[in-house]
Amino acid sequence: MLMANYLVAQRLITHAGGLALLRQHMPPLDQGLQNVIEIAKNKGFEIDGTNSQTLQESLSRMGRDCDDKLFLQCVTELMMTPMRPAEYIACGEFEQVDWSHFALNIPYYTHFTSPIRRYPDVIVHRLLQATLDGPSAVQYYPQDQAKIQAICGHCNEKRMASKKAQERSDRIFLSIFLKTNPILSTLGVCVSVGDKAFTVYVPEIGINTLVYLDDHAELYEARVQKDKDSGKRSMTLVPKHGSGRSRLDIQVFSKLSISCHCKEEPPIDVKLRIVGPWAE
């Protein structure tokens, strides 16, 4: 399938020129990727993010050498953040360097094999037929590259809307489950720290979400520190008098005990509360 899509993309580029409909996948956002690389380096593991092949080889090597499965889970979760979605494009509207597919590590790619369920594949089939019919069929193709790009933009928008709807639906069903079956204490791992909240990954239910300091104002006084050189934040949660809580130092990969509930106020979502330090 991959080879078929690759060869059809090649045929469209060489015979349909700027009309060729490609599946583009841009490299991950550099800053986010560098953050993950730095985190892994601090744990003694090297990640090479030059391209998808070196990235995959690095992660595979880390998977073999690292005995901490939780750390691997967290790195995998963090790696999702800087990744950008693949999109359909009309190649004539982009520079050649932007045709590439990062995940597959190839210079161009398209979707050809599923015309019964994807409209871009239908366009690709029509363009491929035009290239087989001869130069005049391509020259007088009823859509120019700007129109094909507009179709690509529409398909990208609808695909992203569908993806978000699915993710939101999953989150709602999880929230409803937690409304009647709250998790009173489970492991949470901090994966990022902000000024007024920090993000916690919950391995038991496979999600990450924000823990807001304002929701714990009656229990803790929060002190946020920012490293002058790296710009990275950490925080100290000092228990208020009479709260009966323990002091918590929060930084990336800090472990803590959290509870999982359904938010009482709309919109419906998962809500995390700090229980205390995690007991190994």
C-alpha positions in Angstrom: 0.0 0.0 0.0 2.7 2.4 0.9 4.7 1.7 -2.2 1.5 2.1 -4.4 0.8 5.5 -2.8 4.4 6.6 -3.2 4.6 5.6 -6.9 1.3 7.2 -7.7 2.5 10.4 -6.1 5.6 10.2 -8.2 3.5 9.7 -11.4 1.4 12.7 -10.6 4.4 15.0 -9.9 6.1 14.0 -13.1 3.0 14.1 -15.4 0.4 16.4 -13.7 2.8 19.0 -12.3 1.3 21.4 -9.8 -2.0 19.6 -9.9 -0.6 16.7 -8.0 -2.5 16.1 -4.8 -0.1 14.9 -2.1 -0.2 13.9 1.5 2.2 16.2 3.3 3.5 15.7 6.8 5.6 18.5 8.3 8.4 17.8 10.9 7.4 18.3 14.5 7.6 21.7 16.1 11.3 22.2 17.0 10.9 23.7 20.4 8.6 20.9 21.7 10.8 18.2 20.2 13.9 19.8 21.8 12.2 19.8 25.2 11.6 16.0 24.9 15.2 15.5 23.7 16.5 17.5 26.7 14.3 15.6 29.2 15.6 12.2 27.8 19.2 13.5 27.9 18.8 14.4 31.6 17.9 10.8 32.2 20.9 9.5 30.2 19.3 8.8 26.9 20.1 10.3 23.5 17.3 11.1 21.1 18.2 12.1 17.5 15.4 14.1 16.0 17.1 14.7 12.6 14.4 12.8 10.8 11.7 10.2 11.5 14.2 7.3 11.0 16.7 8.6 13.5 13.9 9.4 15.9 12.4 5.9 15.6 15.8 4.3 16.1 16.5 6.5 19.1 13.1 5.6 20.7 13.6 1.9 19.9 17.0 1.9 21.5 15.7 3.7 24.6 12.9 1.2 24.8 15.5 -1.6 24.9 17.9 0.1 27.3 15.4 1.7 29.7 14.0 -0.4 32.5 11.6 2.4 33.7 8.4 1.6 31.7 6.6 4.7 33.3 9.4 7.0 32.0 8.9 5.5 28.5 5.2 6.0 28.7 5.7 9.7 29.6 8.2 10.3 26.9 5.8 8.8 24.4 3.1 11.0 25.6 5.3 14.1 25.5 6.4 13.2 22.0 2.8 13.6 20.8 2.7 17.3 21.7 5.1 18.7 19.1 3.8 16.4 16.3 1.9 18.1 13.5 -1.0 16.5 11.6 -0.5 15.3 8.0 -2.4 17.3 5.4 -3.5 17.2 1.8 -1.9 19.7 -0.5 -1.7 20.6 -4.2 2.0 20.4 -4.8 2.1 23.5 -7.1 1.0 25.7 -4.1 4.1 24.7 -2.1 7.9 24.6 -2.4 9.3 21.1 -3.1 10.9 20.9 0.3 7.4 21.0 1.8 6.1 18.0 -0.1 7.8 15.5 2.1 6.2 13.1 4.6 8.1 13.2 7.9 6.6 10.1 9.5 7.4 7.9 6.5 10.7 9.7 5.8 10.0 9.9 2.1 10.1 13.0 -0.2 6.4 12.7 -1.4 3.4 10.6 -0.7 -0.3 10.6 -1.5 -3.5 8.7 -0.7 -4.6 6.5 -3.6 -5.7 3.1 -2.2 -9.1 4.0 -0.5 -11.3 5.9 -2.9 -14.5 4.4 -1.4 -13.9 6.2 1.9 -11.7 9.2 1.2 -12.5 11.9 -1.3 -8.9 12.9 -1.9 -8.3 9.4 -3.2 -11.0 10.1 -5.8 -9.2 13.2 -7.0 -6.0 11.3 -7.1 -7.6 8.6 -9.3 -9.0 11.2 -11.6 -5.6 12.9 -11.9 -3.9 9.6 -12.5 -6.4 8.7 -15.3 -5.7 12.1 -16.9 -1.9 11.4 -16.9 -2.7 8.1 -18.6 -5.0 9.7 -21.2 -2.2 12.0 -22.3 -0.9 15.6 -22.0 -4.0 17.2 -23.3 -6.1 15.5 -20.6 -3.9 17.1 -18.0 -3.8 20.4 -19.8 -7.6 20.7 -19.9 -8.2 19.1 -16.5 -11.3 20.8 -15.2 -9.7 22.0 -11.9 -6.6 24.1 -11.6 -4.1 23.8 -8.8 -5.8 26.6 -6.8 -9.1 24.7 -6.9 -7.4 21.4 -5.9 -5.8 23.2 -3.0 -9.2 24.6 -1.9 -10.5 21.0 -2.0 -7.5 19.8 0.0 -8.1 22.6 2.6 -11.8 21.5 3.0 -10.8 17.9 3.4 -8.1 18.8 6.0 -10.7 20.9 7.9 -13.3 18.1 7.9 -10.8 15.4 8.9 -9.6 17.5 11.8 -13.1 18.3 12.9 -13.9 14.5 12.8 -10.8 13.7 14.9 -11.6 16.4 17.5 -15.2 15.1 17.7 -14.0 11.6 18.3 -11.5 12.7 21.0 -14.2 14.9 22.6 -16.6 12.0 22.6 -14.1 9.7 24.2 -13.4 12.3 26.9 -17.1 12.8 27.6 -17.8 9.1 28.0 -14.7 8.8 30.4 -16.0 11.8 32.4 -19.5 10.2 32.7 -17.9 7.0 33.9 -15.9 8.9 36.5 -19.0 10.7 37.7 -20.3 7.4 39.1 -16.9 5.7 39.5 -14.4 8.3 40.7 -10.8 7.2 41.1 -9.9 8.3 44.7 -6.2 7.8 44.4 -3.9 6.9 41.5 -0.5 7.8 40.2 -0.1 11.0 38.3 3.1 12.2 36.6 3.8 15.8 36.0 4.8 16.4 32.3 4.8 20.2 32.2 4.7 23.2 34.6 3.1 26.5 34.0 2.4 29.6 36.1 -1.0 28.7 37.3 -1.3 25.1 36.5 0.7 21.9 35.7 -0.1 19.1 33.4 -0.4 15.6 34.8 -0.3 12.3 32.9 -2.5 9.6 34.4 -1.2 6.1 33.3 -4.3 4.3 34.7 -6.7 6.0 32.3 -4.2 7.1 29.6 -4.9 10.8 29.6 -3.1 14.0 30.5 -4.9 17.1 31.8 -4.3 20.3 33.7 -4.3 20.6 37.5 -5.2 24.1 38.4 -3.7 25.8 41.4 -6.8 27.9 41.9 -8.7 24.7 42.6 -6.4 24.0 45.5 -6.0 27.5 46.9 -7.6 26.5 50.2 -5.0 23.7 50.7 -1.8 25.0 49.3 0.2 28.2 48.8 1.9 27.8 45.4 5.4 29.2 44.8 6.5 29.1 41.1 10.2 29.2 40.2 11.7 29.8 36.8 15.3 28.9 35.8 17.0 31.9 34.3 19.1 29.9 31.9 16.6 27.3 30.6 13.4 29.2 31.3 11.9 26.0 32.7 9.5 26.3 35.6 9.0 24.3 38.8 6.8 24.9 41.8 6.5 24.2 45.4 3.1 23.6 47.0 3.3 24.6 50.7 0.4 23.3 52.7 -1.7 25.9 54.5 -2.1 25.8 58.2 -4.7 23.2 59.2 -4.9 21.5 55.8 -3.2 18.4 57.0 -1.3 18.2 53.7 2.4 17.5 52.9 4.7 19.8 51.0 4.9 19.0 47.3 7.8 19.8 44.9 6.5 19.8 41.4 8.7 19.5 38.3 8.7 17.4 35.2 8.4 13.7 36.0 7.4 14.4 39.7 5.1 11.7 40.9 2.0 12.4 43.0 -1.2 10.9 44.1 -4.2 12.4 42.4 -7.9 11.7 42.3 -10.0 11.7 39.1 -13.5 13.0 38.9 -16.1 14.4 36.5 -16.2 18.2 36.5 -19.4 19.5 38.1 -19.5 22.7 36.0 -19.8 22.7 32.2 -18.2 21.8 29.9 -18.2 18.2 30.9 -14.6 16.9 31.4 -12.2 15.0 33.6 -11.1 16.9 36.7 -8.0 16.0 38.7 -7.4 16.8 42.4 -4.2 16.5 44.3 -4.3 13.9 47.0 -0.7 14.1 48.2 2.8 12.7 47.5 3.0 9.3 45.7 4.1 6.5 47.9 6.3 4.1 45.9 
